[in-house]
Amino acid sequence: MSQAAITLIVLAVAIVLFVSERLSLAVTAVGVAMALYLTGVISAADAFSGFVNPSVILFVGMFIVGGALFSTGVATKAGSLIVKWAGGNERTLLAAVMVLAAAMSATLSNTSTVAVLMPVTIGIAAASGIARGKLLMPLAFAAGLGGMITLAGTPPNAIVRGVLEGSNLGTFGFFEFGLIGVPLTIAGIVYMVTIGYRLIPDRTGVDNAPASAPSNGVVIARGNTSNQSIAIAVFVGTILAMIFERRIGVPIHVSAVLGALALVATKVLSDKQAYEAVDWGTIFLFAGMLPMATALDRSGAGKMIADSVISILGQGASPYLITAVLFVVVGGLTQFMSNTAAAAVLAPLALVIANGLGADPRAVLMTVGIAASWAFASPVGTPPNTLVVGPGKFKFLDYTKVGLPLVLVMFVVSVALIPMIWPFFP
């Protein structure tokens, strides 16, 4: 059997396992790397190369830096102040919750953002006489929207950057994703405040049940003022270092690690807390799937798939058609599997398709990264959606009813703007 055939079989099995989740996502991803090595498609060095990828290191560092804001109580305090400031008006509260969640998840884990804001949001809903579900679903969606604004906001962004850098074709800047992420976030908030809010079912009623939420490994507590100040200073300093990456000559993943070390050295976080702040499932999922890009390239499997897509699109296809087709494929897949896994599987293929069409790989990979974050039409595509299912008493089709129109809004805005911002054929 050819290496291309083996690679395609491993890819197909991976997709089935990702969708069914018969095994954990992390185990599946690492299993992919091991299968490719054992069948001789890639070397042992290639199989483990993902664990030293700059994007993986960046996420480890930022999980810790963001974790300090949660563990010291800074994030909780900020959430309480801003949400209470909005007053009792339902639409104002909804907008305030979404703006806050989007802003926090732009640079922090969107899962931890929802975990820390969920109890605050439930408490505000009870105090204001609003059904909690009316605020919880917008909270989860806003965390997904905000993640599209920066490189550190969501794993798909880092995945497409890693694939681009691994091919020596350039890179994406830390805030470059915001060129499309900000318009999408604004459009999403407007939709939820005007139309989406009416579509959210009211199954929770109004009660005074205690607000609680899983912390996903992050201990949420109120720290002393000194630790809070240090956590804020380190967070701001790390983000500034990332913004001025080229000027100071320090790569952003190194800045993230330095920030994490500063927090542990100043005892804002203990070693154990730093370990617990990292979502290791995401790290292993990301690192395990990166070797697939190497396998698709070297085996020729990527070219086979790309040739099939190109034959459908045709040479010289319109940039808008290319964008639309990629969005339908990636956006559809991400509803039923982890958005991280969807990006990890499809980003390498998108790179080969871009090369085959003679299109700018930056434009194609940006399309994949953004589309992978559209997991609004089901509760399983992204952890924030899953976190609010229980407290909101939502059903699967509730997400489809509210989220599918939002996906269509994202589709229209993205197809209109991405080819303008990143021309496919410059």
Buried (B, 14 or more C-beta within 10 A) or exposed (E): EEBBEBBBBBBEBBBEBBBEBEEEBBBBBBBBBBBBBEBEBBBEEBBBBBBEBBBBBBBBBBBBBBBBBBBBBBBBBBBBEBBBEBEEEBEEBBBBBBBBBBBBBBBBBBBBBBBBBBBBBBBBBBEBEBBBBBBBBBBBBBBBBBBBBBBBBBBBBBBBBBBBBBBEBEBBBBBBBBBBBBBBBBBBBBBBBEEBBEBBBEEBEEEEEEBEBBBBBBBBEEBEEEBBBBBBBBBEBBBEBBBEBEEEEBBBBBBBBBBBBBBBEBEBBEEEBBBBBBBEBBBBBBBBBBBBBBBBBBBBBBBBBBBEBBEEBEEEBEBBBBBBBBBEBBBBBBBBBBBBBBBBBBBBBBBBBBBBBEBBBBBBBBBBBBBBBBBBBBBBBBBBBBBBBEBBBBEEEBBBBBBBBBBBBBBEBBBEBBBEEBEBBE
